[in-house]
Amino acid sequence: MPTSRLKSYVAIDIAPDGRALSDTFDAPHDTAAARRAQSAAEGVLVQLWRDARLIGAWRRIGPRSFEPAEV
């Protein structure tokens, strides 16, 4: 049985005043990384990157809710 390889991701959490914090972490796939990025986000917008490729961006619509965002 093949072993799963973790991929490296960067989540950028953008606050209402424009400040940005980045968090680097590993995850087995994009869906798991997106869930982790959203659950850790405290700002109004979160972007998820892997290998200089934008995986997704989400805008906060509630305390724990996000919707896809245009960037």
N, C-alpha and C positions, 0 to 999 in steps of 0.2 A: 504494500500500500504506500503510495507516495506521500511524503510529508508536505504540509502546507508551508509555503514561504510567506513571511510577513513582508509587507511593503511599507515604505516610509512615506509619511504624509506631513503636510504643514497646514494647520488651520489658522486663519487670520480672523481675529475677532475685532470688529470695528465698533467703537463706542459712539454714542450720539454726538459727542463733541469732535469726532474725527480721529481720536487716538486709536491706534491699532496695536494689538498684542498678538504675537505669534506663538504657536505651540507645535512642537514637532513630536510625532508619535508614530508607532507602528501598528498596523492592522492587517488582517488577512485579506481583505478586499474592500472595494470602494463603498459598499453599503454599510459595512461595519464602521468604516472611517467616518462616513457622513453622520451616522448616529452618534458616534463619540464626539465629533466636532460640535454638533447641535446641543448635545446634553451638557457640554462644558462651557458653551458660549454664554457670555454675560452682556454683550453689546446688542446693537440693533441689526447688524449684518455679519454673517460669517461666510468666509470663502474657504474652500478645501482644494489644496494643490497636491499633486504627485508628480515628481520629476518635471517641474516647470510647466505642467499642464493643469489647467483649471478643471477640476472634477465637478464642482458645483458651487453655487452661491445661494444663500437663503436669507430672507429678511424676516425679522421677528414680527409676529402678529399677535402674540400673547405671551404670558409668562413662560411657557414651555412649548410654544407652537411657532413653527416657521413655514414660510411658503417660498417657492423658487423665486429668485431675484435676478434681474438683468444686471450685468456688470459691463 
